[in-house]
Amino acid sequence: MTDFDLQSHSTYSDGALGPAQVVARAKAAGISLLALTDHDTVDGIQEATEAAAIEGIRLSPATELSAVDGEHEDLHVLGYELDPRSRDLRTALQDFRSDRERRVREMVECLRDAGLALDDAKLVERSEQDRPLGRPHLADAILAEPANATRLRDEGIHDRGGLFARYLVPGTPTYVARARPTVADAIAVIHAAGGVAVWAHPFWDVHDEADVLAVIDRFRGDGLDGVEVFYATHSEAQTRAVHAHCAAAGLLMTGSTDFHGPDHDTFDVFGDFETYGLAPELGPIGQAASSRSSR
C-alpha cells in the first residue's frame, strides 16, 4: 500500500463527505500525502487544508478539470500545487462550471422529453450555491423520483452505473457534451495558477494501449506534466506500459483511488491501487505542503 493518494472528491463536487471528513478518512487509511480534487472548483481546499494540519498529513491544493478533446468529450486533467487564491484561476473555474450547468440543464430537458420524471430542486440548490453540477447529481435526481421506479426496473436500471450506461454517456440520445475547456486550455489554466497538469485515469476514456500512449505524446505538446499511472481500475499491463512510456519521456507519474465516499461502488477506500513495484515520480506535488508543515 502507498502512503499517497492524489485524487479525492468531497461534497463540493460529486463526493459524499465534506472536505474535513475526506481528510480524516485518508489519515485513518495511512495516507500521508493527499490531494482534494473536486471537479472545476477549489472551494473545499481551505477546509481540507485546515483539517490536514490538524490530522498531520500533507495536502496538495488541487482540482480536476473536465475537458474536451476531439471525439473524447470528457477527459480529465488534474491540477496540483495550485494557488487557490488566484483570481484568474477562480474566474476560469467559474466559466467551466457555467458550461457544466448549461450541459446539465440541456440534459434535464432531454430526459424529460424521453418521458423520465425529474425533480431538479437539488440541482437548483447546488447552482445557487455555485457548486459544480455533474451527471452524478442528475442521475441521483432521476433515481430518487418514485414515478421512474417501474420504468427503471423494467429497463434493468438499479443504480447510477446502469442509468449512466443507458442515458448519460456519449452515444445515447439524452447525452449532451461539454463545450469547454479543451485539454490545452485546462493545462494552460493550471500552469497559470502555478500548478502542474496530470492526465487522470487515462484508460478510463481511451481504451487501446497504443492510443493512450499516442495521446500522452500529443498532450505533452500542450505542456502536460504527468500522467496518473497508478489507478484503482488499471491492470498491471496497463500500468507497466504507461509507466515505461512516462519514465522515458520524463513525465510525472502519480496515483490514486479516486475516492468518492465510503459507500461508492468502486472508489470507496483510500490507497486501493497497485504500483506493482514501480516507482512513482511526484516531482513538486506535496513539496509546498512539506515546507508549510516544517515552519
DAQUI-V868248 format. One record per run of one state. SS is the DSSP state (H for helix, E for strand, C for the rest). FROM is the first residue (numbers start at 0). LEN is the number of residues. If there is no record, write none. Layout:
[[SS | FROM | LEN] [SS | FROM | LEN]]
This chain:
[[C | 0 | 3] [E | 3 | 2] [C | 5 | 2] [E | 7 | 1] [C | 8 | 10] [H | 18 | 10] [C | 28 | 4] [E | 32 | 4] [C | 36 | 2] [E | 38 | 1] [C | 39 | 5] [H | 44 | 11] [C | 55 | 2] [E | 57 | 4] [C | 61 | 1] [E | 62 | 7] [C | 69 | 2] [E | 71 | 9] [C | 80 | 6] [H | 86 | 27] [C | 113 | 7] [H | 120 | 8] [C | 128 | 6] [H | 134 | 9] [C | 143 | 2] [H | 145 | 9] [C | 154 | 5] [H | 159 | 8] [C | 167 | 14] [E | 181 | 1] [H | 182 | 10] [C | 192 | 3] [E | 195 | 4] [C | 199 | 2] [H | 201 | 4] [C | 205 | 3] [H | 208 | 12] [C | 220 | 5] [E | 225 | 6] [C | 231 | 4] [H | 235 | 14] [C | 249 | 2] [E | 251 | 5] [C | 256 | 2] [E | 258 | 1] [C | 259 | 21] [E | 280 | 1] [C | 281 | 5] [H | 286 | 7] [C | 293 | 2]]
